[in-house]
Amino acid sequence: MRQAQDSRGFSLIELMITLVVIGLIAAIAISNLVAAIDRGKQKQTLADMRTIGTAIEAYAIDHSQYPVSSDMATLWVQVTPTYLRPMTQHDGWDHVFIVDAATTAYTISSSGKDGVASGCAVGVRITQFTQDICFSHGIFIQYPEGQQY
């Protein structure tokens, strides 16, 4: 005759260890996912800023000066639809671009993930998603480099 095998299943300790391992893997995956989403938003912001800057430069060629504006709405009226097809006036984190445009100079900036404008400095390479990104006279003067968090 055959004897019945002991089939008690998993012990509580084994289940707890399994849950801890799954939790650690999930925590790592979620933090990497959030960083990847922010990198995507940042790349979209960089592309949009370059496009708006190109429209401002085209306007300047036709009018011999940059459009004068202190906000995105005023700038938008001056450059669309002639120099720029309608597109977003917001960065990847849904904050309105910051514009400072006079007849001889312009700067477009994004306040980053936190939405708090901290200003622009020439040649600064940002390391966090909360820092500003700045575009002026056809180049990025404050921009992301390397891994960010």
CYANA upper distance limits for C-alpha pairs under 8 A (distance plus 0.5 A):
 10 PHE  CA     14 GLU  CA      6.65
 10 PHE  CA     15 LEU  CA      7.14
 11 SER  CA     15 LEU  CA      6.96
 12 LEU  CA     16 MET  CA      6.66
 13 ILE  CA     17 ILE  CA      6.69
 14 GLU  CA     18 THR  CA      6.73
 15 LEU  CA     19 LEU  CA      6.72
 16 MET  CA     20 VAL  CA      6.73
 17 ILE  CA     21 VAL  CA      6.76
 18 THR  CA     22 ILE  CA      6.70
 19 LEU  CA     23 GLY  CA      6.52
 20 VAL  CA     24 LEU  CA      6.72
 21 VAL  CA     25 ILE  CA      6.80
 22 ILE  CA     26 ALA  CA      6.63
 23 GLY  CA     27 ALA  CA      6.63
 24 LEU  CA     28 ILE  CA      6.84
 25 ILE  CA     29 ALA  CA      6.68
 26 ALA  CA     30 ILE  CA      6.51
 27 ALA  CA     31 SER  CA      6.78
 28 ILE  CA     32 ASN  CA      6.79
 29 ALA  CA     33 LEU  CA      6.61
 30 ILE  CA     34 VAL  CA      6.71
 31 SER  CA     35 ALA  CA      6.79
 32 ASN  CA     36 ALA  CA      6.64
 33 LEU  CA     37 ILE  CA      6.69
 34 VAL  CA     38 ASP  CA      6.75
 35 ALA  CA     39 ARG  CA      6.65
 35 ALA  CA    148 GLN  CA      8.44
 35 ALA  CA    149 TYR  CA      7.22
 36 ALA  CA     40 GLY  CA      6.74
 37 ILE  CA     41 LYS  CA      6.81
 38 ASP  CA     42 GLN  CA      6.56
 38 ASP  CA    113 LYS  CA      8.46
 38 ASP  CA    129 PHE  CA      7.65
 39 ARG  CA     43 LYS  CA      6.62
 40 GLY  CA     44 GLN  CA      6.73
 41 LYS  CA     45 THR  CA      6.66
 41 LYS  CA     91 ASP  CA      8.21
 41 LYS  CA     92 GLY  CA      4.86
 41 LYS  CA     93 TRP  CA      7.08
 42 GLN  CA     46 LEU  CA      6.73
 42 GLN  CA     92 GLY  CA      6.65
 42 GLN  CA    112 GLY  CA      8.48
 42 GLN  CA    129 PHE  CA      8.11
 43 LYS  CA     47 ALA  CA      6.78
 44 GLN  CA     48 ASP  CA      6.64
 44 GLN  CA     91 ASP  CA      8.05
 44 GLN  CA     92 GLY  CA      6.55
 45 THR  CA     49 MET  CA      6.58
 45 THR  CA     91 ASP  CA      5.50
 45 THR  CA     92 GLY  CA      5.73
 45 THR  CA    110 SER  CA      8.06
 46 LEU  CA     50 ARG  CA      6.73
 46 LEU  CA    133 ILE  CA      8.37
 47 ALA  CA     51 THR  CA      6.76
 48 ASP  CA     52 ILE  CA      6.73
 48 ASP  CA     91 ASP  CA      8.04
 49 MET  CA     53 GLY  CA      6.56
 49 MET  CA    108 ILE  CA      7.38
 49 MET  CA    109 SER  CA      8.21
 49 MET  CA    135 PHE  CA      7.28
 50 ARG  CA     54 THR  CA      6.65
 50 ARG  CA    135 PHE  CA      7.87
 50 ARG  CA    138 GLY  CA      7.95
 50 ARG  CA    139 ILE  CA      8.49
 51 THR  CA     55 ALA  CA      6.88
 51 THR  CA     84 LEU  CA      8.43
 52 ILE  CA     56 ILE  CA      6.81
 52 ILE  CA     84 LEU  CA      7.78
 53 GLY  CA     57 GLU  CA      6.72
 53 GLY  CA    108 ILE  CA      8.09
 53 GLY  CA    135 PHE  CA      7.87
 53 GLY  CA    136 SER  CA      7.97
 53 GLY  CA    137 HIS  CA      7.91
 53 GLY  CA    138 GLY  CA      6.62
 54 THR  CA     58 ALA  CA      6.70
 54 THR  CA    138 GLY  CA      7.51
 55 ALA  CA     59 TYR  CA      6.68
 55 ALA  CA     79 VAL  CA      6.99
 55 ALA  CA     83 TYR  CA      5.51
 55 ALA  CA     84 LEU  CA      6.21
 56 ILE  CA     60 ALA  CA      6.72
 56 ILE  CA     66 TYR  CA      6.99
 56 ILE  CA     67 PRO  CA      7.53
 56 ILE  CA     79 VAL  CA      7.43
 56 ILE  CA     83 TYR  CA      8.15
 57 GLU  CA     61 ILE  CA      6.86
 57 GLU  CA     66 TYR  CA      7.70
 57 GLU  CA    137 HIS  CA      8.28
 57 GLU  CA    138 GLY  CA      8.04
 58 ALA  CA     62 ASP  CA      7.08
 58 ALA  CA     83 TYR  CA      7.04
 59 TYR  CA     63 HIS  CA      6.59
 59 TYR  CA     65 GLN  CA      8.15
 59 TYR  CA     66 TYR  CA      7.11
 59 TYR  CA     67 PRO  CA      7.65
 59 TYR  CA     79 VAL  CA      7.32
 59 TYR  CA     83 TYR  CA      7.16
 60 ALA  CA     64 SER  CA      5.55
 60 ALA  CA     65 GLN  CA      5.13
 60 ALA  CA     66 TYR  CA      5.20
 60 ALA  CA     67 PRO  CA      7.66
 61 ILE  CA     65 GLN  CA      7.80
 65 GLN  CA    103 THR  CA      5.49
 65 GLN  CA    104 THR  CA      6.66
 66 TYR  CA    101 ALA  CA      7.45
 66 TYR  CA    102 ALA  CA      6.80
 66 TYR  CA    103 THR  CA      5.10
 66 TYR  CA    104 THR  CA      6.51
 66 TYR  CA    105 ALA  CA      7.21
 66 TYR  CA    106 TYR  CA      7.73
 67 PRO  CA     75 LEU  CA      7.40
 67 PRO  CA     78 GLN  CA      7.42
 67 PRO  CA    101 ALA  CA      6.91
 67 PRO  CA    102 ALA  CA      6.99
 67 PRO  CA    103 THR  CA      6.59
 68 VAL  CA     75 LEU  CA      7.86
 68 VAL  CA    101 ALA  CA      5.57
 68 VAL  CA    102 ALA  CA      5.05
 68 VAL  CA    103 THR  CA      6.27
 69 SER  CA     74 THR  CA      6.29
 69 SER  CA     75 LEU  CA      5.96
 69 SER  CA     99 VAL  CA      7.42
 69 SER  CA    100 ASP  CA      6.74
 69 SER  CA    101 ALA  CA      5.48
 69 SER  CA    102 ALA  CA      7.09
 70 SER  CA     74 THR  CA      7.78
 70 SER  CA     75 LEU  CA      8.24
 70 SER  CA     99 VAL  CA      6.05
 70 SER  CA    100 ASP  CA      5.48
 70 SER  CA    101 ALA  CA      6.70
 71 ASP  CA     75 LEU  CA      6.99
 71 ASP  CA     98 ILE  CA      6.90
 71 ASP  CA     99 VAL  CA      5.64
 71 ASP  CA    100 ASP  CA      7.51
 72 MET  CA     76 TRP  CA      6.36
 72 MET  CA     89 GLN  CA      7.21
 72 MET  CA     96 VAL  CA      7.73
 72 MET  CA     97 PHE  CA      6.83
 72 MET  CA     98 ILE  CA      7.09
 72 MET  CA     99 VAL  CA      6.31
 73 ALA  CA     77 VAL  CA      6.99
 73 ALA  CA     89 GLN  CA      8.39
 74 THR  CA     78 GLN  CA      7.20
 75 LEU  CA     79 VAL  CA      6.90
 75 LEU  CA     99 VAL  CA      8.37
 76 TRP  CA     80 THR  CA      6.38
 76 TRP  CA     89 GLN  CA      8.45
 79 VAL  CA     83 TYR  CA      5.65
 79 VAL  CA     84 LEU  CA      6.42
 80 THR  CA     84 LEU  CA      5.37
 80 THR  CA     85 ARG  CA      6.50
 80 THR  CA     86 PRO  CA      6.93
 81 PRO  CA     85 ARG  CA      5.68
 81 PRO  CA     86 PRO  CA      7.07
 89 GLN  CA     96 VAL  CA      6.34
 89 GLN  CA     97 PHE  CA      6.77
 90 HIS  CA     94 ASP  CA      5.59
 90 HIS  CA     95 HIS  CA      5.61
 90 HIS  CA     96 VAL  CA      4.72
 90 HIS  CA     97 PHE  CA      6.03
 91 ASP  CA     95 HIS  CA      5.98
 91 ASP  CA     96 VAL  CA      6.76
 91 ASP  CA     97 PHE  CA      6.67
 91 ASP  CA    110 SER  CA      6.83
 91 ASP  CA    112 GLY  CA      8.45
 93 TRP  CA    112 GLY  CA      7.59
 93 TRP  CA    113 LYS  CA      6.28
 93 TRP  CA    115 GLY  CA      8.45
 95 HIS  CA    110 SER  CA      7.99
 95 HIS  CA    111 SER  CA      7.81
 95 HIS  CA    115 GLY  CA      6.74
 96 VAL  CA    110 SER  CA      8.05
 97 PHE  CA    108 ILE  CA      7.15
 97 PHE  CA    109 SER  CA      6.30
 97 PHE  CA    110 SER  CA      5.74
 97 PHE  CA    111 SER  CA      8.02
 98 ILE  CA    108 ILE  CA      6.17
 98 ILE  CA    109 SER  CA      5.54
 98 ILE  CA    110 SER  CA      6.70
 98 ILE  CA    111 SER  CA      8.11
 99 VAL  CA    106 TYR  CA      7.92
 99 VAL  CA    107 THR  CA      6.43
 99 VAL  CA    108 ILE  CA      5.24
 99 VAL  CA    109 SER  CA      7.08
100 ASP  CA    106 TYR  CA      6.05
100 ASP  CA    107 THR  CA      5.77
100 ASP  CA    108 ILE  CA      7.08
101 ALA  CA    105 ALA  CA      6.38
101 ALA  CA    106 TYR  CA      4.52
101 ALA  CA    107 THR  CA      6.76
102 ALA  CA    106 TYR  CA      6.55
105 ALA  CA    136 SER  CA      8.26
105 ALA  CA    137 HIS  CA      7.54
106 TYR  CA    136 SER  CA      6.28
106 TYR  CA    137 HIS  CA      7.00
107 THR  CA    134 CYS  CA      7.29
107 THR  CA    135 PHE  CA      6.13
107 THR  CA    136 SER  CA      4.94
107 THR  CA    137 HIS  CA      7.78
108 ILE  CA    134 CYS  CA      6.33
108 ILE  CA    135 PHE  CA      5.70
108 ILE  CA    136 SER  CA      6.90
109 SER  CA    120 CYS  CA      8.38
109 SER  CA    132 ASP  CA      7.11
109 SER  CA    133 ILE  CA      5.96
109 SER  CA    134 CYS  CA      4.80
109 SER  CA    135 PHE  CA      6.66
110 SER  CA    115 GLY  CA      8.50
110 SER  CA    117 ALA  CA      8.09
110 SER  CA    132 ASP  CA      5.95
110 SER  CA    133 ILE  CA      5.69
110 SER  CA    134 CYS  CA      7.09
111 SER  CA    115 GLY  CA      5.39
111 SER  CA    116 VAL  CA      5.95
111 SER  CA    117 ALA  CA      5.13
111 SER  CA    118 SER  CA      7.67
111 SER  CA    130 THR  CA      7.71
111 SER  CA    131 GLN  CA      7.10
111 SER  CA    132 ASP  CA      5.07
111 SER  CA    133 ILE  CA      7.29
112 GLY  CA    116 VAL  CA      7.76
112 GLY  CA    117 ALA  CA      8.28
112 GLY  CA    129 PHE  CA      6.36
112 GLY  CA    130 THR  CA      5.17
112 GLY  CA    131 GLN  CA      5.90
112 GLY  CA    132 ASP  CA      5.66
112 GLY  CA    133 ILE  CA      7.37
113 LYS  CA    129 PHE  CA      6.08
113 LYS  CA    130 THR  CA      5.15
113 LYS  CA    131 GLN  CA      8.05
114 ASP  CA    129 PHE  CA      8.49
114 ASP  CA    130 THR  CA      5.67
115 GLY  CA    130 THR  CA      8.01
116 VAL  CA    130 THR  CA      8.36
117 ALA  CA    132 ASP  CA      6.97
118 SER  CA    131 GLN  CA      7.75
118 SER  CA    132 ASP  CA      6.92
119 GLY  CA    132 ASP  CA      7.25
120 CYS  CA    132 ASP  CA      7.45
120 CYS  CA    133 ILE  CA      8.05
120 CYS  CA    134 CYS  CA      6.61
120 CYS  CA    141 ILE  CA      8.04
120 CYS  CA    142 GLN  CA      6.85
121 ALA  CA    141 ILE  CA      7.31
121 ALA  CA    142 GLN  CA      6.74
122 VAL  CA    141 ILE  CA      5.24
122 VAL  CA    142 GLN  CA      6.50
123 GLY  CA    141 ILE  CA      5.72
123 GLY  CA    142 GLN  CA      6.16
123 GLY  CA    143 TYR  CA      8.41
124 VAL  CA    141 ILE  CA      7.29
124 VAL  CA    142 GLN  CA      5.25
124 VAL  CA    143 TYR  CA      7.12
125 ARG  CA    142 GLN  CA      6.25
125 ARG  CA    143 TYR  CA      5.61
125 ARG  CA    144 PRO  CA      5.88
125 ARG  CA    145 GLU  CA      6.22
126 ILE  CA    131 GLN  CA      6.78
126 ILE  CA    132 ASP  CA      8.21
126 ILE  CA    133 ILE  CA      8.29
126 ILE  CA    142 GLN  CA      7.35
126 ILE  CA    143 TYR  CA      6.16
126 ILE  CA    144 PRO  CA      5.17
126 ILE  CA    145 GLU  CA      6.79
127 THR  CA    131 GLN  CA      8.02
127 THR  CA    144 PRO  CA      6.72
127 THR  CA    145 GLU  CA      7.05
127 THR  CA    146 GLY  CA      7.57
127 THR  CA    147 GLN  CA      7.44
127 THR  CA    148 GLN  CA      5.51
127 THR  CA    149 TYR  CA      7.67
128 GLN  CA    144 PRO  CA      8.41
128 GLN  CA    148 GLN  CA      5.53
128 GLN  CA    149 TYR  CA      5.79
129 PHE  CA    148 GLN  CA      7.05
129 PHE  CA    149 TYR  CA      6.90
132 ASP  CA    142 GLN  CA      7.80
132 ASP  CA    143 TYR  CA      8.33
133 ILE  CA    140 PHE  CA      8.17
133 ILE  CA    141 ILE  CA      8.44
133 ILE  CA    142 GLN  CA      5.84
133 ILE  CA    143 TYR  CA      5.69
133 ILE  CA    144 PRO  CA      7.88
134 CYS  CA    140 PHE  CA      6.23
134 CYS  CA    141 ILE  CA      6.13
134 CYS  CA    142 GLN  CA      5.42
134 CYS  CA    143 TYR  CA      7.09
135 PHE  CA    139 ILE  CA      6.11
135 PHE  CA    140 PHE  CA      4.72
135 PHE  CA    141 ILE  CA      6.22
135 PHE  CA    142 GLN  CA      7.62
136 SER  CA    140 PHE  CA      6.71
136 SER  CA    141 ILE  CA      7.04
144 PRO  CA    148 GLN  CA      8.44
